[in-house]
């Protein structure tokens, strides 16, 4: 029995759009660790490997390993019937010949169910050996997409060269030639140095971290921000020539407030104190959540990928230059919808590894280099 509940159907849509032009029929292998797919294109030049981790689902259950043989074009049509924000539930019973997909709308009580016929597909899972690559380039996925699409207008192949100068993409066509050089930036070095090794992204600096430089207005302000629950501000208003204090429940009166009560006989000083508190309260007006200063939104995409800022990070053991088909690279670049960041890993006479990490898992493409065109 398989039951997998996804928060949004958009993930499966983007995933299918990334691989449907490379692969026609494929087996989704389901087990207790998650759902995976591995398939080659018809010409056996490119291989795609997809992994959806079980922890990324709202609910996941798989009693025993189940292969789901599907036609990707048919599955794409069924997924188009779902809205991007619909909750998607995938179910399949043991030895069943259909795959059930249920779409639950968030904004209404609408529930749609579709059954997709499964296929018997004979496919061997290839053992992909661990490879120590000579060069690793981490760059924004949008930049990679732009480069391969631009160069595909000129020729059919692209030469990717990684050197101390940077990474260069060059294409020679019948009517025109073109090349793009991307140099490494220091900001990208800091941003990408742990990408692919540790999914956790460093906690960004909070807005409130610079508050130490501000002068401390009064002691009760410090205690107000340091309290676990957060104390509410005491309101003052003048009633009949006297200052009346209104406070909500759980307000602690500090020594400074008690001193103010003793000085109520002097109206001039009370008005001055009231004005001082109003000015200090303006300084304290910051967006809060549960009594604490709001944090900046985390940069980057799902899965801890850094934000797309145009930086390039290069790790190189030796100079590498290989030639690849642009048609396949353009297809690979469609995974930009899944992740902001792409990694290109290269070694001489070894297939290129093009990897996209996202919150739910990872998609990898392997492409054999062209021989005799370097």
C-alpha positions, 0 to 999 in steps of 0.5 A: 500500500502506497499513500503519499500526500504532497502540500502542493501539486505544483511540485509534481507538475514542475518535476514532470515538465523537467523530464517529460521531453527526455523520457517517455515511459519510466518506473517510479520506484517507491519504498520507505525512504521515498520515491525515486526515478531513474531513466535514460533517453531513447538515444542513451546519451542522457540519464535522469535521476530523481529522488523525492524524500519521504520526509518531504511529504505531509504524510507518507506510507509505503508498506513494501517496495512498489514500482509504478510504471507510467507514461509521463505524457499521460501523467502530465495530462492528469496533473494539469487537472490540478491547481498549483496549490491543491493538496495532491494525494497519490495512492496505489494498492498492492498489485493494483493496475491503476494509480489514484491521484486526488486533488483537494482544493484549499479554498473550497470543499472540491475534491477531484479523483483521477485514476491513471493506468499503470504499465509494465516497464522492463528497466534496469537500475544503473549503478552510478559510481561515486566520482571525484570530479575535477571541476565543480561550478555552482551558479544561478539556475537562471543564468545557466538557462539564459546561456544555453538558450542563447547559444542554442540559437547559434549552434548545436554544441557548446564547449564548457571550459573551467579554468582559473579565469572562470567558466566559459561557454562557447558555441561555434555555428555556421553563421555566428560564434559566441562565448560567455565567460563567468568569473568567480565572485567573492560573495558567491564563494561565501554563499555556495561554499557549503552548498551540496554538502550541508542543506542547512543555510547559515542563519541571516543577521536579524534586523534587531542585531544592530540595536546595541548601538542605540542609546538605552532610553529606560530600564523598563524598555530593556526588560520589556524586550527581554521578557519571554512573554513581552510586556505591554506598553502602559498608556497614559492619558490626562483625565481631570488634570491628572495622568491616568494609567491604563494597562492590560493584564500581566503588566509589571510596574517598574520602579521608574513608574512608581517614582512617577506616581509620587510626582503626580502633584506637578502637572508640568513634569507629568506632561514632560514624562508623557511626551518622553514616553511617547517619543521612546515608544516611537523608537520601539515600534517594530514589527513583532511576532509573539513579543519578539522582533520580526526576523528577515525572511530567509534568502534562497529557495527551497532546500537551503539553496542560496538566493539567485544573485548572479554569483558563481563559485568554482572548485577546481582541481585541474583544467577541464574542457568538454563539449556537449549537446545544447539540445540536452542542456536546454532540457536540463535547464527546465529544472530552474522552476524547481531550484534557484541554483544549479551545480555542474560537475565535470571530469575528463572523459566522464559524463557531465553531472547537472544537479538541482536541489530543492526542498523535497529532494534532488534531480540529477542529469548525466550527459555524455560528452561529445568525442572528437569535437574538443 
